[in-house]
Amino acid sequence: MTDYGEVLRDLQSKRAEVESRRRELDAAISAIQRIQRSNGQHAGEVNNAKVVLEFLAQNPMRIYTVKAIAAANSLPEKAVRGAVGRLWEKKKIERIERGKYRLREHHKTAAA
């Protein structure tokens, strides 16, 4: 016959181990989040504008669409669109025509 008292004690012991491990993981996650915040990042955030600018600098004469930039860098199109807009406003990239961009002339020598 099954000793349910022993089974219950075993399950309670395992639950205590899991809870202890969960607290350790929560503490580690909190520490990483504090580090990210101190570096000006949010969880999972990459500097999309920097990624886009570095990508365009690799081949400064080529013209790219937002879709091509997003696909080449594994970024969502919406994120790239926002980054491209900010870079264009700061005059770091030029808009050749609607939806087509490349590195501005004066940034080509700085990137090389």
Backbone as JSON, one array per atom type, in Angstrom:
{
  "sequence": "MTDYGEVLRDLQSKRAEVESRRRELDAAISAIQRIQRSNGQHAGEVNNAKVVLEFLAQNPMRIYTVKAIAAANSLPEKAVRGAVGRLWEKKKIERIERGKYRLREHHKTAAA",
  "N": [[0.83, -1.17, 0.0], [0.43, 2.32, -0.64], [2.3, 4.81, 0.92], [1.04, 7.66, 1.71], [1.76, 9.79, 3.28], [4.55, 9.85, 3.13], [4.85, 10.35, 0.39], [3.66, 12.86, 0.26], [5.45, 14.38, 1.87], [7.74, 14.17, 0.29], [6.94, 15.52, -2.05], [6.5, 18.08, -0.97], [9.08, 18.72, -0.22], [10.33, 18.83, -2.71], [8.92, 20.99, -3.79], [9.83, 23.06, -2.15], [12.52, 23.15, -2.93], [12.21, 23.98, -5.58], [11.05, 26.51, -5.22], [13.14, 27.8, -3.91], [15.06, 27.82, -5.92], [13.7, 29.38, -7.79], [13.68, 31.87, -6.51], [16.42, 32.42, -6.59], [16.79, 32.63, -9.37], [15.1, 34.81, -9.92], [16.49, 36.82, -8.59], [18.84, 36.9, -10.09], [17.82, 37.69, -12.59], [16.84, 40.22, -11.93], [19.26, 41.52, -11.33], [20.53, 41.55, -13.85], [18.7, 43.15, -15.27], [19.04, 45.57, -13.89], [21.65, 46.16, -14.65], [21.31, 46.48, -17.42], [19.61, 48.75, -17.43], [21.34, 50.64, -16.34], [23.08, 50.88, -18.41], [21.57, 52.17, -20.21], [19.74, 50.65, -21.64], [16.82, 48.75, -22.37], [15.07, 45.75, -21.49], [15.96, 43.32, -23.79], [16.41, 45.14, -25.78], [17.95, 46.54, -28.66], [20.22, 48.82, -30.14], [18.72, 50.11, -32.59], [19.09, 52.16, -34.49], [21.84, 52.39, -34.55], [22.54, 49.86, -35.51], [21.35, 49.97, -38.07], [22.75, 52.13, -39.22], [25.41, 51.14, -39.18], [25.05, 48.98, -40.89], [24.37, 50.24, -43.33], [26.76, 51.57, -43.73], [28.48, 49.58, -44.48], [28.24, 49.2, -47.2], [28.29, 51.85, -48.66], [27.44, 53.16, -51.04], [25.28, 51.83, -52.0], [21.76, 51.54, -52.38], [19.08, 51.05, -50.2], [15.99, 49.47, -49.23], [13.59, 49.79, -46.55], [12.56, 47.33, -45.92], [14.55, 45.58, -46.91], [16.72, 46.29, -45.29], [15.72, 45.58, -42.79], [15.36, 42.78, -43.12], [18.0, 41.94, -43.6], [19.18, 42.41, -41.16], [17.75, 41.07, -39.28], [15.64, 42.4, -37.94], [12.54, 43.87, -36.84], [10.39, 45.34, -39.3], [9.02, 47.66, -38.55], [10.58, 48.68, -36.47], [12.94, 49.27, -37.84], [11.98, 51.15, -39.63], [11.37, 53.27, -37.88], [13.96, 53.82, -36.89], [15.29, 54.54, -39.25], [13.86, 56.83, -39.91], [14.6, 58.54, -37.78], [17.38, 58.67, -38.21], [17.42, 59.88, -40.71], [16.25, 62.36, -40.13], [18.28, 63.39, -38.55], [20.12, 63.77, -40.43], [21.97, 61.8, -41.12], [21.62, 59.81, -42.88], [20.56, 59.58, -46.31], [17.57, 60.14, -48.15], [16.78, 58.68, -51.02], [14.59, 58.26, -52.68], [11.1, 57.84, -52.06], [10.99, 55.59, -49.44], [13.52, 54.52, -49.93], [16.87, 54.37, -49.09], [20.22, 55.54, -48.26], [23.59, 55.79, -46.98], [24.61, 59.05, -45.96], [26.63, 61.34, -47.85], [28.75, 62.72, -46.41], [29.08, 61.04, -44.25], [30.17, 58.78, -45.22], [32.97, 58.74, -45.45], [33.69, 58.89, -42.79], [32.69, 56.53, -41.82], [34.2, 54.65, -43.11]],
  "CA": [[0.0, 0.0, 0.0], [1.18, 3.56, -0.78], [2.41, 5.67, 2.11], [0.77, 9.0, 1.23], [2.51, 10.74, 4.1], [5.89, 9.93, 2.55], [4.7, 11.01, -0.91], [3.41, 14.27, 0.55], [6.71, 14.98, 2.35], [8.63, 14.23, -0.87], [6.45, 16.6, -2.91], [6.75, 19.34, -0.28], [10.52, 18.95, -0.29], [10.62, 19.26, -4.09], [8.37, 22.33, -3.95], [10.74, 23.97, -1.46], [13.7, 23.29, -3.79], [11.81, 24.8, -6.74], [10.87, 27.88, -4.73], [14.47, 28.33, -3.65], [15.68, 28.06, -7.24], [12.98, 30.49, -8.39], [14.19, 33.1, -5.89], [17.76, 32.66, -7.14], [16.62, 33.1, -10.74], [14.53, 36.16, -9.86], [17.57, 37.72, -8.2], [19.74, 37.02, -11.25], [17.12, 38.49, -13.59], [16.84, 41.61, -11.44], [20.61, 42.06, -11.47], [20.75, 41.82, -15.28], [17.87, 44.3, -15.62], [19.69, 46.77, -13.35], [22.82, 46.44, -15.51], [20.8, 47.02, -18.68], [19.13, 50.12, -17.21], [22.49, 51.52, -16.13], [23.69, 51.07, -19.72], [20.61, 52.85, -21.07], [19.0, 49.69, -22.44], [15.69, 48.06, -21.78], [15.18, 44.31, -21.73], [15.86, 42.87, -25.17], [16.55, 46.26, -26.71], [19.2, 46.8, -29.35], [20.2, 50.17, -30.68], [18.35, 49.9, -33.99], [19.7, 53.19, -35.32], [23.26, 52.04, -34.71], [22.58, 48.69, -36.4], [21.04, 50.43, -39.43], [23.86, 52.96, -39.69], [26.54, 50.26, -39.46], [24.71, 48.19, -42.07], [24.49, 51.1, -44.5], [28.17, 51.92, -43.89], [29.2, 48.45, -45.09], [28.2, 49.41, -48.64], [27.71, 53.19, -48.61], [26.87, 53.64, -52.3], [24.1, 51.04, -52.33], [20.48, 52.06, -51.9], [18.32, 49.97, -49.56], [14.64, 49.7, -48.73], [13.43, 49.45, -45.14], [12.35, 45.88, -45.88], [15.84, 44.93, -47.11], [17.53, 46.54, -44.09], [15.14, 44.76, -41.72], [15.65, 41.37, -43.39], [19.44, 41.69, -43.48], [19.61, 42.55, -39.77], [16.79, 40.34, -38.43], [14.9, 43.37, -37.13], [11.19, 44.13, -37.34], [10.33, 46.49, -40.21], [8.56, 48.84, -37.82], [11.73, 49.21, -35.74], [13.86, 49.85, -38.83], [11.33, 52.36, -40.14], [11.58, 54.31, -36.88], [15.39, 54.15, -36.86], [15.59, 55.25, -40.5], [13.29, 58.18, -39.78], [15.45, 59.33, -36.88], [18.67, 58.9, -38.87], [17.18, 60.82, -41.8], [16.07, 63.68, -39.5], [19.6, 63.84, -38.07], [20.92, 63.93, -41.66], [23.03, 60.79, -41.18], [21.36, 59.04, -44.11], [19.77, 60.35, -47.26], [16.43, 59.47, -48.76], [16.92, 58.8, -52.46], [13.2, 58.42, -53.05], [10.25, 57.3, -50.99], [11.27, 54.22, -49.0], [14.86, 54.08, -50.35], [17.85, 55.14, -48.31], [21.63, 55.17, -48.22], [24.4, 56.61, -46.1], [24.9, 60.38, -46.53], [27.97, 61.52, -48.4], [29.77, 63.09, -45.42], [29.26, 59.95, -43.29], [30.85, 57.66, -45.88], [34.4, 58.74, -45.12], [33.78, 58.63, -41.35], [32.38, 55.12, -41.58], [35.21, 53.79, -43.73]],
  "C": [[0.89, 1.25, 0.0], [1.15, 4.35, 0.52], [2.27, 7.12, 1.65], [1.49, 10.07, 2.05], [3.91, 10.95, 3.55], [5.85, 10.64, 1.2], [4.5, 12.51, -0.71], [4.68, 14.98, 0.99], [7.69, 15.15, 1.18], [8.23, 15.39, -1.79], [6.7, 17.97, -2.27], [8.23, 19.71, -0.32], [10.9, 19.46, -1.69], [10.1, 20.67, -4.34], [9.29, 23.36, -3.29], [12.0, 24.21, -2.29], [13.39, 24.19, -4.99], [11.67, 26.26, -6.34], [12.22, 28.55, -4.47], [15.17, 28.7, -4.96], [15.02, 29.25, -7.94], [13.47, 31.82, -7.82], [15.58, 33.44, -6.41], [17.67, 33.21, -8.56], [16.06, 34.52, -10.79], [15.61, 37.18, -9.5], [18.54, 37.95, -9.36], [19.1, 37.88, -12.34], [17.11, 39.95, -13.18], [18.21, 42.26, -11.6], [20.9, 42.42, -12.93], [19.93, 43.03, -15.72], [18.46, 45.6, -15.1], [20.89, 47.16, -14.21], [22.36, 47.05, -16.83], [20.33, 48.46, -18.51], [20.29, 51.08, -17.02], [23.24, 51.79, -17.43], [22.73, 51.75, -20.7], [19.83, 51.91, -21.96], [17.82, 49.18, -21.66], [15.81, 46.6, -22.17], [14.99, 43.99, -23.2], [16.1, 43.95, -26.21], [17.92, 46.26, -27.37], [19.1, 48.22, -29.88], [19.98, 50.05, -32.19], [19.01, 50.92, -34.91], [21.17, 52.86, -35.57], [23.41, 50.86, -35.66], [22.35, 49.11, -37.85], [22.2, 51.22, -40.0], [25.09, 52.11, -40.03], [26.29, 49.42, -40.71], [24.88, 49.02, -43.34], [25.95, 51.47, -44.78], [28.98, 50.8, -44.55], [29.25, 48.59, -46.61], [27.54, 50.77, -48.88], [27.07, 53.68, -49.91], [25.57, 52.92, -52.66], [22.85, 51.64, -51.69], [19.65, 50.88, -51.38], [16.9, 50.41, -49.22], [14.61, 49.33, -47.25], [13.29, 47.93, -45.0], [13.68, 45.13, -46.01], [16.74, 45.09, -45.88], [17.04, 45.64, -42.95], [15.5, 43.29, -41.9], [17.12, 41.05, -43.17], [19.91, 41.71, -42.02], [18.69, 41.85, -38.78], [16.08, 41.25, -37.44], [13.49, 43.52, -37.68], [11.19, 45.37, -38.23], [9.93, 47.77, -39.5], [9.72, 49.5, -37.06], [12.71, 49.89, -36.69], [13.27, 51.14, -39.38], [11.53, 53.54, -39.16], [13.03, 54.77, -36.84], [15.78, 54.95, -38.09], [15.05, 56.67, -40.44], [14.14, 59.08, -38.89], [16.8, 59.65, -37.53], [18.52, 59.92, -40.0], [17.01, 62.24, -41.24], [17.4, 64.25, -39.01], [20.6, 64.01, -39.22], [22.12, 62.98, -41.72], [22.85, 59.88, -42.38], [20.56, 59.93, -45.04], [18.67, 59.49, -47.87], [16.51, 59.72, -50.26], [15.56, 59.03, -53.1], [12.39, 57.77, -51.95], [10.6, 55.84, -50.7], [12.64, 53.69, -49.37], [15.91, 55.0, -49.76], [19.27, 54.64, -48.54], [22.35, 56.12, -47.28], [24.66, 57.97, -46.75], [26.36, 60.49, -46.92], [29.02, 61.8, -47.34], [29.97, 62.02, -44.35], [30.02, 58.78, -43.9], [32.32, 57.6, -45.51], [34.61, 58.44, -43.63], [33.55, 57.17, -41.05], [33.46, 54.19, -42.12], [36.46, 53.68, -42.93]]
}
